[in-house]
Amino acid sequence: MLLTLLDNLGFTDNYMECMIPTVGVYPIATANDKSQISAPLMSRFAVIDIPDYTEEEKKIIFLKYALPKVLKRMSMKTDECTLTDGALDTVIEMHRGTSGIRDLEQAAEHIAANALYQIEVDGVSKVRFDEEMVRRVLG
């Protein structure tokens, strides 16, 4: 039925027993992996590839969005959990193959949870993550 719809031939609604024309209907679909789409279906799509965020964009997203959001949810102050430049590079490097920001937010959750644990259990006032600490927490 999807191929019929994409060919703009219309389709028959068996319940109403009538033909529904689909001329001028342009469905939109998204996919993370085009290799999973069958060749007949793929031949009917006009593909627009949208590139992933650059590493610099991911850094900004992590520092300005993901980490502050997680810290606020955990009732932590921004200075209680910070990262060195090298630690930030490590976070981005470890998420190089991922698209979107969901994985970056999960990384922020792991880092913030680790900082909160150190503050509560070890009695430190703040935690500054370096490359090694990030690898240990996210590894």
N, CA, C and O atoms as CSV, one atom per row, in Angstrom:
chain,resi,resn,atom,element,x,y,z
A,1,MET,N,N,0.818,-1.188,0.000
A,1,MET,CA,C,0.000,0.000,0.000
A,1,MET,C,C,0.863,1.253,0.000
A,1,MET,O,O,0.533,2.229,-0.674
A,2,LEU,N,N,1.969,1.239,0.751
A,2,LEU,CA,C,2.828,2.425,0.790
A,2,LEU,C,C,3.404,2.724,-0.587
A,2,LEU,O,O,3.475,3.886,-0.988
A,3,LEU,N,N,3.815,1.689,-1.317
A,3,LEU,CA,C,4.344,1.913,-2.659
A,3,LEU,C,C,3.273,2.504,-3.573
A,3,LEU,O,O,3.567,3.383,-4.382
A,4,THR,N,N,2.048,2.033,-3.452
A,4,THR,CA,C,0.935,2.572,-4.237
A,4,THR,C,C,0.726,4.038,-3.901
A,4,THR,O,O,0.530,4.865,-4.792
A,5,LEU,N,N,0.767,4.352,-2.635
A,5,LEU,CA,C,0.604,5.736,-2.201
A,5,LEU,C,C,1.713,6.611,-2.770
A,5,LEU,O,O,1.456,7.713,-3.256
A,6,LEU,N,N,2.947,6.117,-2.708
A,6,LEU,CA,C,4.079,6.895,-3.209
A,6,LEU,C,C,4.038,7.061,-4.727
A,6,LEU,O,O,4.555,8.044,-5.260
A,7,ASP,N,N,3.431,6.112,-5.417
A,7,ASP,CA,C,3.309,6.214,-6.875
A,7,ASP,C,C,2.174,7.135,-7.287
A,7,ASP,O,O,1.925,7.311,-8.479
A,8,ASN,N,N,1.485,7.721,-6.326
A,8,ASN,CA,C,0.371,8.643,-6.563
A,8,ASN,C,C,-0.762,8.010,-7.360
A,8,ASN,O,O,-1.395,8.664,-8.190
A,9,LEU,N,N,-1.008,6.734,-7.099
A,9,LEU,CA,C,-2.097,6.047,-7.782
A,9,LEU,C,C,-3.373,6.069,-6.955
A,9,LEU,O,O,-4.455,5.772,-7.462
A,10,GLY,N,N,-3.243,6.414,-5.704
A,10,GLY,CA,C,-4.389,6.353,-4.814
A,10,GLY,C,C,-4.468,4.979,-4.182
A,10,GLY,O,O,-3.659,4.099,-4.474
A,11,PHE,N,N,-5.433,4.805,-3.328
A,11,PHE,CA,C,-5.628,3.489,-2.730
A,11,PHE,C,C,-7.104,3.276,-2.472
A,11,PHE,O,O,-7.887,4.222,-2.387
A,12,THR,N,N,-7.459,2.019,-2.350
A,12,THR,CA,C,-8.857,1.661,-2.133
A,12,THR,C,C,-9.089,1.472,-0.650
A,12,THR,O,O,-8.388,0.696,-0.001
A,13,ASP,N,N,-10.061,2.172,-0.116
A,13,ASP,CA,C,-10.474,1.999,1.273
A,13,ASP,C,C,-11.551,0.920,1.275
A,13,ASP,O,O,-12.671,1.141,0.814
A,14,ASN,N,N,-11.201,-0.235,1.793
A,14,ASN,CA,C,-12.131,-1.369,1.774
A,14,ASN,C,C,-13.337,-1.152,2.676
A,14,ASN,O,O,-14.409,-1.691,2.396
A,15,TYR,N,N,-13.199,-0.395,3.728
A,15,TYR,CA,C,-14.315,-0.155,4.629
A,15,TYR,C,C,-15.370,0.718,3.954
A,15,TYR,O,O,-16.565,0.429,4.006
A,16,MET,N,N,-14.903,1.787,3.323
A,16,MET,CA,C,-15.842,2.696,2.657
A,16,MET,C,C,-16.114,2.275,1.212
A,16,MET,O,O,-16.990,2.828,0.547
A,17,GLU,N,N,-15.355,1.294,0.742
A,17,GLU,CA,C,-15.502,0.768,-0.611
A,17,GLU,C,C,-15.407,1.865,-1.661
A,17,GLU,O,O,-16.273,2.004,-2.526
A,18,CYS,N,N,-14.331,2.640,-1.562
A,18,CYS,CA,C,-14.120,3.680,-2.562
A,18,CYS,C,C,-12.624,3.886,-2.789
A,18,CYS,O,O,-11.797,3.555,-1.939
A,19,MET,N,N,-12.303,4.434,-3.940
A,19,MET,CA,C,-10.924,4.755,-4.295
A,19,MET,C,C,-10.607,6.157,-3.775
A,19,MET,O,O,-11.368,7.095,-4.013
A,20,ILE,N,N,-9.492,6.302,-3.069
A,20,ILE,CA,C,-9.071,7.598,-2.546
A,20,ILE,C,C,-7.861,8.047,-3.352
A,20,ILE,O,O,-6.804,7.421,-3.276
A,21,PRO,N,N,-7.997,9.115,-4.117
A,21,PRO,CA,C,-6.872,9.577,-4.939
A,21,PRO,C,C,-5.791,10.212,-4.058
A,21,PRO,O,O,-6.088,10.863,-3.057
A,22,THR,N,N,-4.556,10.010,-4.447
A,22,THR,CA,C,-3.449,10.590,-3.675
A,22,THR,C,C,-2.566,11.485,-4.537
A,22,THR,O,O,-1.412,11.732,-4.187
A,23,VAL,N,N,-3.086,11.968,-5.649
A,23,VAL,CA,C,-2.337,12.890,-6.491
A,23,VAL,C,C,-2.075,14.161,-5.681
A,23,VAL,O,O,-2.993,14.731,-5.091
A,24,GLY,N,N,-0.842,14.587,-5.660
A,24,GLY,CA,C,-0.474,15.791,-4.919
A,24,GLY,C,C,-0.149,15.541,-3.455
A,24,GLY,O,O,0.146,16.483,-2.719
A,25,VAL,N,N,-0.200,14.289,-3.024
A,25,VAL,CA,C,0.148,13.944,-1.644
A,25,VAL,C,C,1.625,13.584,-1.614
A,25,VAL,O,O,2.081,12.735,-2.380
A,26,TYR,N,N,2.363,14.226,-0.735
A,26,TYR,CA,C,3.799,13.983,-0.638
A,26,TYR,C,C,4.151,13.595,0.796
A,26,TYR,O,O,4.363,14.463,1.642
A,27,PRO,N,N,4.213,12.297,1.068
A,27,PRO,CA,C,4.560,11.874,2.424
A,27,PRO,C,C,6.019,12.197,2.737
A,27,PRO,O,O,6.872,12.222,1.849
A,28,ILE,N,N,6.278,12.438,3.992
A,28,ILE,CA,C,7.628,12.722,4.468
A,28,ILE,C,C,7.999,11.638,5.465
A,28,ILE,O,O,7.210,11.286,6.342
A,29,ALA,N,N,9.201,11.116,5.321
A,29,ALA,CA,C,9.676,10.072,6.226
A,29,ALA,C,C,11.081,10.438,6.695
A,29,ALA,O,O,11.816,11.139,6.000
A,30,THR,N,N,11.438,9.960,7.873
A,30,THR,CA,C,12.795,10.160,8.376
A,30,THR,C,C,13.401,8.801,8.685
A,30,THR,O,O,12.691,7.844,8.992
A,31,ALA,N,N,14.711,8.733,8.601
A,31,ALA,CA,C,15.408,7.481,8.903
A,31,ALA,C,C,16.823,7.796,9.352
A,31,ALA,O,O,17.471,8.693,8.814
A,32,ASN,N,N,17.288,7.062,10.328
A,32,ASN,CA,C,18.672,7.206,10.765
A,32,ASN,C,C,19.614,6.341,9.936
A,32,ASN,O,O,20.807,6.629,9.840
A,33,ASP,N,N,19.074,5.273,9.334
A,33,ASP,CA,C,19.898,4.334,8.579
A,33,ASP,C,C,19.181,3.988,7.283
A,33,ASP,O,O,18.242,3.191,7.285
A,34,LYS,N,N,19.621,4.585,6.170
A,34,LYS,CA,C,18.967,4.360,4.884
A,34,LYS,C,C,19.144,2.933,4.383
A,34,LYS,O,O,18.347,2.465,3.569
A,35,SER,N,N,20.167,2.238,4.850
A,35,SER,CA,C,20.416,0.882,4.362
A,35,SER,C,C,19.302,-0.084,4.756
A,35,SER,O,O,19.194,-1.165,4.176
A,36,GLN,N,N,18.483,0.282,5.720
A,36,GLN,CA,C,17.393,-0.587,6.166
A,36,GLN,C,C,16.123,-0.418,5.324
A,36,GLN,O,O,15.143,-1.131,5.540
A,37,ILE,N,N,16.131,0.518,4.369
A,37,ILE,CA,C,14.965,0.781,3.531
A,37,ILE,C,C,15.100,-0.045,2.253
A,37,ILE,O,O,16.165,-0.066,1.635
A,38,SER,N,N,14.031,-0.721,1.859
A,38,SER,CA,C,14.073,-1.578,0.668
A,38,SER,C,C,14.326,-0.742,-0.584
A,38,SER,O,O,13.967,0.434,-0.641
A,39,ALA,N,N,14.947,-1.363,-1.582
A,39,ALA,CA,C,15.282,-0.673,-2.829
A,39,ALA,C,C,14.046,-0.128,-3.551
A,39,ALA,O,O,14.077,1.014,-4.009
A,40,PRO,N,N,12.944,-0.914,-3.673
A,40,PRO,CA,C,11.764,-0.359,-4.355
A,40,PRO,C,C,11.210,0.876,-3.646
A,40,PRO,O,O,10.775,1.827,-4.295
A,41,LEU,N,N,11.227,0.855,-2.334
A,41,LEU,CA,C,10.729,1.996,-1.577
A,41,LEU,C,C,11.693,3.178,-1.699
A,41,LEU,O,O,11.268,4.319,-1.884
A,42,MET,N,N,12.973,2.898,-1.596
A,42,MET,CA,C,13.990,3.955,-1.666
A,42,MET,C,C,13.975,4.660,-3.024
A,42,MET,O,O,14.249,5.857,-3.107
A,43,SER,N,N,13.654,3.917,-4.088
A,43,SER,CA,C,13.656,4.518,-5.427
A,43,SER,C,C,12.566,5.570,-5.589
A,43,SER,O,O,12.614,6.369,-6.524
A,44,ARG,N,N,11.606,5.582,-4.710
A,44,ARG,CA,C,10.504,6.542,-4.806
A,44,ARG,C,C,10.707,7.783,-3.929
A,44,ARG,O,O,9.900,8.711,-3.971
A,45,PHE,N,N,11.768,7.799,-3.146
A,45,PHE,CA,C,12.031,8.926,-2.258
A,45,PHE,C,C,13.010,9.908,-2.874
A,45,PHE,O,O,13.936,9.518,-3.585
A,46,ALA,N,N,12.801,11.163,-2.599
A,46,ALA,CA,C,13.812,12.181,-2.837
A,46,ALA,C,C,14.525,12.327,-1.499
A,46,ALA,O,O,13.915,12.735,-0.511
A,47,VAL,N,N,15.801,11.998,-1.461
A,47,VAL,CA,C,16.539,11.933,-0.205
A,47,VAL,C,C,17.253,13.257,0.065
A,47,VAL,O,O,17.954,13.796,-0.791
A,48,ILE,N,N,17.054,13.753,1.267
A,48,ILE,CA,C,17.768,14.943,1.727
A,48,ILE,C,C,18.590,14.515,2.932
A,48,ILE,O,O,18.038,14.210,3.989
A,49,ASP,N,N,19.901,14.491,2.776
A,49,ASP,CA,C,20.775,14.121,3.885
A,49,ASP,C,C,21.031,15.349,4.749
A,49,ASP,O,O,21.428,16.404,4.254
A,50,ILE,N,N,20.798,15.194,6.030
A,50,ILE,CA,C,21.067,16.272,6.982
A,50,ILE,C,C,22.256,15.834,7.821
A,50,ILE,O,O,22.166,14.838,8.539
A,51,PRO,N,N,23.355,16.549,7.747
A,51,PRO,CA,C,24.554,16.117,8.471
A,51,PRO,C,C,24.385,16.230,9.980
A,51,PRO,O,O,23.536,16.965,10.484
A,52,ASP,N,N,25.220,15.481,10.674
A,52,ASP,CA,C,25.244,15.509,12.129
A,52,ASP,C,C,25.801,16.845,12.600
A,52,ASP,O,O,26.362,17.611,11.816
A,53,TYR,N,N,25.640,17.113,13.892
A,53,TYR,CA,C,26.243,18.307,14.472
A,53,TYR,C,C,27.763,18.203,14.364
A,53,TYR,O,O,28.324,17.109,14.435
A,54,THR,N,N,28.421,19.342,14.194
A,54,THR,CA,C,29.883,19.356,14.204
A,54,THR,C,C,30.356,19.184,15.644
A,54,THR,O,O,29.566,19.291,16.583
A,55,GLU,N,N,31.636,18.920,15.808
A,55,GLU,CA,C,32.176,18.754,17.162
A,55,GLU,C,C,32.032,20.038,17.964
A,55,GLU,O,O,31.738,19.992,19.158
A,56,GLU,N,N,32.235,21.185,17.321
A,56,GLU,CA,C,32.087,22.465,18.028
A,56,GLU,C,C,30.641,22.681,18.465
A,56,GLU,O,O,30.387,23.171,19.566
A,57,GLU,N,N,29.694,22.316,17.601
A,57,GLU,CA,C,28.285,22.445,17.962
A,57,GLU,C,C,27.940,21.526,19.128
A,57,GLU,O,O,27.190,21.907,20.026
A,58,LYS,N,N,28.494,20.308,19.109
A,58,LYS,CA,C,28.241,19.368,20.206
A,58,LYS,C,C,28.801,19.899,21.527
A,58,LYS,O,O,28.188,19.717,22.579
A,59,LYS,N,N,29.955,20.549,21.475
A,59,LYS,CA,C,30.531,21.136,22.692
A,59,LYS,C,C,29.596,22.195,23.267
A,59,LYS,O,O,29.334,22.224,24.470
A,60,ILE,N,N,29.101,23.058,22.395
A,60,ILE,CA,C,28.190,24.121,22.835
A,60,ILE,C,C,26.909,23.523,23.393
A,60,ILE,O,O,26.422,23.957,24.436
A,61,ILE,N,N,26.365,22.533,22.707
A,61,ILE,CA,C,25.133,21.874,23.169
A,61,ILE,C,C,25.356,21.245,24.539
A,61,ILE,O,O,24.507,21.362,25.423
A,62,PHE,N,N,26.488,20.582,24.717
A,62,PHE,CA,C,26.777,19.934,25.995
A,62,PHE,C,C,26.907,20.967,27.111
A,62,PHE,O,O,26.297,20.814,28.169
A,63,LEU,N,N,27.698,22.017,26.886
A,63,LEU,CA,C,27.972,22.999,27.938
A,63,LEU,C,C,26.819,23.954,28.208
A,63,LEU,O,O,26.585,24.329,29.357
A,64,LYS,N,N,26.100,24.349,27.171
A,64,LYS,CA,C,25.058,25.363,27.334
A,64,LYS,C,C,23.659,24.784,27.516
A,64,LYS,O,O,22.758,25.477,27.988
A,65,TYR,N,N,23.472,23.510,27.141
A,65,TYR,CA,C,22.132,22.928,27.220
A,65,TYR,C,C,22.086,21.679,28.098
A,65,TYR,O,O,21.402,21.658,29.121
A,66,ALA,N,N,22.818,20.638,27.693
A,66,ALA,CA,C,22.679,19.333,28.349
A,66,ALA,C,C,23.121,19.359,29.815
A,66,ALA,O,O,22.359,18.966,30.698
A,67,LEU,N,N,24.333,19.815,30.073
A,67,LEU,CA,C,24.834,19.805,31.445
A,67,LEU,C,C,24.038,20.733,32.366
A,67,LEU,O,O,23.654,20.299,33.453
A,68,PRO,N,N,23.769,21.987,31.990
A,68,PRO,CA,C,22.957,22.841,32.876
A,68,PRO,C,C,21.563,22.262,33.150
A,68,PRO,O,O,21.054,22.381,34.265
A,69,LYS,N,N,20.951,21.646,32.154
A,69,LYS,CA,C,19.627,21.041,32.333
A,69,LYS,C,C,19.671,19.919,33.371
A,69,LYS,O,O,18.805,19.826,34.241
A,70,VAL,N,N,20.681,19.083,33.264
A,70,VAL,CA,C,20.823,17.966,34.204
A,70,VAL,C,C,21.143,18.478,35.601
A,70,VAL,O,O,20.577,17.999,36.583
A,71,LEU,N,N,22.040,19.442,35.697
A,71,LEU,CA,C,22.402,19.987,37.011
A,71,LEU,C,C,21.187,20.617,37.687
A,71,LEU,O,O,20.992,20.453,38.892
A,72,LYS,N,N,20.377,21.329,36.925
A,72,LYS,CA,C,19.173,21.939,37.489
A,72,LYS,C,C,18.215,20.866,37.998
A,72,LYS,O,O,17.640,21.000,39.079
A,73,ARG,N,N,18.046,19.805,37.215
A,73,ARG,CA,C,17.156,18.713,37.613
A,73,ARG,C,C,17.651,18.037,38.893
A,73,ARG,O,O,16.848,17.550,39.690
A,74,MET,N,N,18.971,18.009,39.090
A,74,MET,CA,C,19.556,17.381,40.279
A,74,MET,C,C,19.752,18.376,41.423
A,74,MET,O,O,20.339,18.037,42.450
A,75,SER,N,N,19.262,19.599,41.242
A,75,SER,CA,C,19.393,20.673,42.238
A,75,SER,C,C,20.849,20.946,42.594
A,75,SER,O,O,21.184,21.172,43.756
A,76,MET,N,N,21.704,20.922,41.586
A,76,MET,CA,C,23.123,21.218,41.779
A,76,MET,C,C,23.437,22.594,41.210
A,76,MET,O,O,22.789,23.054,40.269
A,77,LYS,N,N,24.437,23.242,41.792
A,77,LYS,CA,C,24.908,24.525,41.272
A,77,LYS,C,C,25.868,24.259,40.121
A,77,LYS,O,O,26.510,23.210,40.071
A,78,THR,N,N,25.966,25.213,39.194
A,78,THR,CA,C,26.816,25.009,38.020
A,78,THR,C,C,28.293,24.867,38.372
A,78,THR,O,O,29.042,24.212,37.647
A,79,ASP,N,N,28.718,25.476,39.476
A,79,ASP,CA,C,30.134,25.367,39.840
A,79,ASP,C,C,30.455,24.087,40.602
A,79,ASP,O,O,31.624,23.822,40.884
A,80,GLU,N,N,29.453,23.291,40.939
A,80,GLU,CA,C,29.702,22.030,41.647
A,80,GLU,C,C,30.154,20.918,40.704
A,80,GLU,O,O,30.704,19.914,41.156
A,81,CYS,N,N,29.932,21.082,39.415
A,81,CYS,CA,C,30.304,20.071,38.427
A,81,CYS,C,C,30.802,20.787,37.183
A,81,CYS,O,O,30.009,21.337,36.419
A,82,THR,N,N,32.111,20.781,36.977
A,82,THR,CA,C,32.705,21.441,35.822
A,82,THR,C,C,33.643,20.480,35.113
A,82,THR,O,O,34.021,19.442,35.657
A,83,LEU,N,N,34.012,20.839,33.899
A,83,LEU,CA,C,34.909,20.015,33.100
A,83,LEU,C,C,36.058,20.866,32.577
A,83,LEU,O,O,35.879,22.041,32.258
A,84,THR,N,N,37.237,20.260,32.495
A,84,THR,CA,C,38.355,20.924,31.832
A,84,THR,C,C,38.078,20.894,30.326
A,84,THR,O,O,37.191,20.174,29.868
A,85,ASP,N,N,38.837,21.675,29.565
A,85,ASP,CA,C,38.687,21.654,28.112
A,85,ASP,C,C,38.981,20.266,27.561
A,85,ASP,O,O,38.305,19.798,26.645
A,86,GLY,N,N,39.984,19.614,28.120
A,86,GLY,CA,C,40.325,18.256,27.688
A,86,GLY,C,C,39.223,17.263,27.998
A,86,GLY,O,O,38.966,16.346,27.218
A,87,ALA,N,N,38.570,17.447,29.142
A,87,ALA,CA,C,37.463,16.558,29.510
A,87,ALA,C,C,36.299,16.734,28.547
A,87,ALA,O,O,35.670,15.756,28.144
A,88,LEU,N,N,36.010,17.980,28.178
A,88,LEU,CA,C,34.942,18.239,27.220
A,88,LEU,C,C,35.270,17.601,25.869
A,88,LEU,O,O,34.406,16.997,25.234
A,89,ASP,N,N,36.521,17.739,25.437
A,89,ASP,CA,C,36.954,17.104,24.185
A,89,ASP,C,C,36.773,15.591,24.263
A,89,ASP,O,O,36.387,14.959,23.279
A,90,THR,N,N,37.047,15.013,25.417
A,90,THR,CA,C,36.897,13.566,25.604
A,90,THR,C,C,35.435,13.146,25.509
A,90,THR,O,O,35.122,12.125,24.896
A,91,VAL,N,N,34.541,13.920,26.108
A,91,VAL,CA,C,33.107,13.616,26.016
A,91,VAL,C,C,32.688,13.606,24.556
A,91,VAL,O,O,31.998,12.690,24.110
A,92,ILE,N,N,33.102,14.621,23.812
A,92,ILE,CA,C,32.723,14.730,22.403
A,92,ILE,C,C,33.344,13.597,21.597
A,92,ILE,O,O,32.691,13.015,20.731
A,93,GLU,N,N,34.591,13.290,21.878
A,93,GLU,CA,C,35.278,12.197,21.178
A,93,GLU,C,C,34.565,10.864,21.410
A,93,GLU,O,O,34.429,10.059,20.489
A,94,MET,N,N,34.115,10.638,22.632
A,94,MET,CA,C,33.443,9.376,22.958
A,94,MET,C,C,32.059,9.283,22.316
A,94,MET,O,O,31.484,8.198,22.236
A,95,HIS,N,N,31.527,10.411,21.862
A,95,HIS,CA,C,30.202,10.428,21.222
A,95,HIS,C,C,30.289,10.890,19.773
A,95,HIS,O,O,29.336,11.451,19.233
A,96,ARG,N,N,31.426,10.652,19.158
A,96,ARG,CA,C,31.660,11.087,17.781
A,96,ARG,C,C,30.706,10.398,16.803
A,96,ARG,O,O,30.230,11.039,15.866
A,97,GLY,N,N,30.422,9.134,16.993
A,97,GLY,CA,C,29.593,8.380,16.056
A,97,GLY,C,C,28.102,8.506,16.283
A,97,GLY,O,O,27.320,7.901,15.550
A,98,THR,N,N,27.692,9.263,17.261
A,98,THR,CA,C,26.265,9.366,17.563
A,98,THR,C,C,25.691,10.634,16.956
A,98,THR,O,O,26.383,11.641,16.807
A,99,SER,N,N,24.426,10.565,16.612
A,99,SER,CA,C,23.773,11.751,16.068
A,99,SER,C,C,22.808,12.298,17.112
A,99,SER,O,O,22.368,11.576,18.006
A,100,GLY,N,N,22.492,13.551,16.990
A,100,GLY,CA,C,21.557,14.160,17.926
A,100,GLY,C,C,22.205,14.476,19.261
A,100,GLY,O,O,23.427,14.424,19.405
A,101,ILE,N,N,21.364,14.806,20.237
A,101,ILE,CA,C,21.887,15.234,21.539
A,101,ILE,C,C,21.483,14.306,22.683
A,101,ILE,O,O,21.895,14.521,23.823
A,102,ARG,N,N,20.693,13.290,22.398
A,102,ARG,CA,C,20.243,12.390,23.464
A,102,ARG,C,C,21.428,11.748,24.193
A,102,ARG,O,O,21.438,11.670,25.421
A,103,ASP,N,N,22.425,11.289,23.431
A,103,ASP,CA,C,23.592,10.657,24.052
A,103,ASP,C,C,24.427,11.657,24.849
A,103,ASP,O,O,25.009,11.306,25.875
A,104,LEU,N,N,24.484,12.898,24.377
A,104,LEU,CA,C,25.215,13.919,25.131
A,104,LEU,C,C,24.527,14.205,26.460
A,104,LEU,O,O,25.191,14.416,27.475
A,105,GLU,N,N,23.204,14.213,26.454
A,105,GLU,CA,C,22.472,14.451,27.696
A,105,GLU,C,C,22.666,13.280,28.667
A,105,GLU,O,O,22.771,13.488,29.875
A,106,GLN,N,N,22.712,12.062,28.144
A,106,GLN,CA,C,22.978,10.906,29.009
A,106,GLN,C,C,24.381,10.981,29.598
A,106,GLN,O,O,24.588,10.630,30.760
A,107,ALA,N,N,25.341,11.435,28.805
A,107,ALA,CA,C,26.705,11.608,29.320
A,107,ALA,C,C,26.713,12.647,30.435
A,107,ALA,O,O,27.379,12.464,31.454
A,108,ALA,N,N,25.975,13.735,30.243
A,108,ALA,CA,C,25.880,14.770,31.277
A,108,ALA,C,C,25.260,14.202,32.545
A,108,ALA,O,O,25.682,14.549,33.648
A,109,GLU,N,N,24.263,13.334,32.403
A,109,GLU,CA,C,23.630,12.711,33.577
A,109,GLU,C,C,24.621,11.850,34.349
A,109,GLU,O,O,24.657,11.893,35.579
A,110,HIS,N,N,25.425,11.065,33.631
A,110,HIS,CA,C,26.423,10.215,34.306
A,110,HIS,C,C,27.470,11.067,35.032
A,110,HIS,O,O,27.847,10.776,36.167
A,111,ILE,N,N,27.924,12.105,34.365
A,111,ILE,CA,C,28.946,12.974,34.963
A,111,ILE,C,C,28.384,13.699,36.183
A,111,ILE,O,O,29.031,13.744,37.230
A,112,ALA,N,N,27.185,14.266,36.056
A,112,ALA,CA,C,26.582,14.989,37.178
A,112,ALA,C,C,26.276,14.052,38.345
A,112,ALA,O,O,26.465,14.421,39.504
A,113,ALA,N,N,25.809,12.856,38.048
A,113,ALA,CA,C,25.520,11.885,39.111
A,113,ALA,C,C,26.799,11.503,39.845
A,113,ALA,O,O,26.799,11.345,41.066
A,114,ASN,N,N,27.887,11.356,39.094
A,114,ASN,CA,C,29.158,11.041,39.725
A,114,ASN,C,C,29.622,12.191,40.607
A,114,ASN,O,O,30.123,11.969,41.709
A,115,ALA,N,N,29.458,13.411,40.127
A,115,ALA,CA,C,29.837,14.589,40.925
A,115,ALA,C,C,28.990,14.669,42.188
A,115,ALA,O,O,29.514,14.939,43.269
A,116,LEU,N,N,27.698,14.440,42.064
A,116,LEU,CA,C,26.804,14.478,43.224
A,116,LEU,C,C,27.196,13.406,44.239
A,116,LEU,O,O,27.177,13.654,45.444
A,117,TYR,N,N,27.546,12.236,43.761
A,117,TYR,CA,C,27.988,11.158,44.654
A,117,TYR,C,C,29.237,11.592,45.421
A,117,TYR,O,O,29.324,11.400,46.634
A,118,GLN,N,N,30.210,12.181,44.706
A,118,GLN,CA,C,31.445,12.616,45.371
A,118,GLN,C,C,31.163,13.716,46.392
A,118,GLN,O,O,31.782,13.759,47.455
A,119,ILE,N,N,30.237,14.594,46.065
A,119,ILE,CA,C,29.904,15.682,46.994
A,119,ILE,C,C,29.225,15.124,48.241
A,119,ILE,O,O,29.560,15.517,49.358
A,120,GLU,N,N,28.290,14.226,48.061
A,120,GLU,CA,C,27.533,13.673,49.195
A,120,GLU,C,C,28.342,12.679,50.019
A,120,GLU,O,O,28.301,12.722,51.248
A,121,VAL,N,N,29.073,11.790,49.366
A,121,VAL,CA,C,29.769,10.716,50.078
A,121,VAL,C,C,31.165,11.140,50.528
A,121,VAL,O,O,31.555,10.895,51.669
A,122,ASP,N,N,31.909,11.770,49.638
A,122,ASP,CA,C,33.291,12.131,49.955
A,122,ASP,C,C,33.411,13.494,50.627
A,122,ASP,O,O,34.479,13.847,51.126
A,123,GLY,N,N,32.325,14.260,50.643
A,123,GLY,CA,C,32.331,15.542,51.332
A,123,GLY,C,C,33.073,16.659,50.621
A,123,GLY,O,O,33.434,17.651,51.254
A,124,VAL,N,N,33.313,16.525,49.314
A,124,VAL,CA,C,33.971,17.597,48.578
A,124,VAL,C,C,32.929,18.668,48.247
A,124,VAL,O,O,31.731,18.388,48.211
A,125,SER,N,N,33.389,19.885,48.008
A,125,SER,CA,C,32.436,20.962,47.732
A,125,SER,C,C,32.108,21.079,46.241
A,125,SER,O,O,31.025,21.537,45.876
A,126,LYS,N,N,33.047,20.663,45.379
A,126,LYS,CA,C,32.809,20.675,43.940
A,126,LYS,C,C,33.736,19.682,43.261
A,126,LYS,O,O,34.755,19.271,43.818
A,127,VAL,N,N,33.358,19.301,42.033
A,127,VAL,CA,C,34.147,18.319,41.290
A,127,VAL,C,C,34.471,18.900,39.917
A,127,VAL,O,O,33.596,19.389,39.203
A,128,ARG,N,N,35.755,18.831,39.571
A,128,ARG,CA,C,36.199,19.278,38.235
A,128,ARG,C,C,36.724,18.049,37.505
A,128,ARG,O,O,37.716,17.449,37.920
A,129,PHE,N,N,36.062,17.679,36.424
A,129,PHE,CA,C,36.412,16.472,35.680
A,129,PHE,C,C,37.527,16.744,34.690
A,129,PHE,O,O,37.523,17.755,33.988
A,130,ASP,N,N,38.490,15.818,34.645
A,130,ASP,CA,C,39.526,15.865,33.618
A,130,ASP,C,C,39.289,14.682,32.663
A,130,ASP,O,O,38.314,13.944,32.809
A,131,GLU,N,N,40.187,14.512,31.691
A,131,GLU,CA,C,39.997,13.472,30.678
A,131,GLU,C,C,39.879,12.082,31.285
A,131,GLU,O,O,38.997,11.307,30.916
A,132,GLU,N,N,40.767,11.775,32.212
A,132,GLU,CA,C,40.770,10.440,32.823
A,132,GLU,C,C,39.481,10.165,33.589
A,132,GLU,O,O,38.928,9.068,33.504
A,133,MET,N,N,39.007,11.149,34.330
A,133,MET,CA,C,37.759,10.970,35.090
A,133,MET,C,C,36.570,10.748,34.157
A,133,MET,O,O,35.699,9.924,34.435
A,134,VAL,N,N,36.541,11.487,33.053
A,134,VAL,CA,C,35.453,11.329,32.086
A,134,VAL,C,C,35.476,9.927,31.489
A,134,VAL,O,O,34.432,9.285,31.375
A,135,ARG,N,N,36.653,9.448,31.108
A,135,ARG,CA,C,36.757,8.097,30.544
A,135,ARG,C,C,36.304,7.045,31.550
A,135,ARG,O,O,35.665,6.059,31.183
A,136,ARG,N,N,36.639,7.263,32.823
A,136,ARG,CA,C,36.251,6.302,33.856
A,136,ARG,C,C,34.734,6.309,34.066
A,136,ARG,O,O,34.120,5.251,34.206
A,137,VAL,N,N,34.138,7.492,34.087
A,137,VAL,CA,C,32.696,7.609,34.337
A,137,VAL,C,C,31.874,7.136,33.128
A,137,VAL,O,O,30.863,6.453,33.288
A,138,LEU,N,N,32.311,7.501,31.937
A,138,LEU,CA,C,31.539,7.167,30.734
A,138,LEU,C,C,31.972,5.864,30.070
A,138,LEU,O,O,31.296,5.349,29.180
A,139,GLY,N,N,33.118,5.340,30.522
A,139,GLY,CA,C,33.654,4.116,29.907
A,139,GLY,C,C,32.822,2.965,30.213
A,139,GLY,O,O,33.122,1.853,29.778
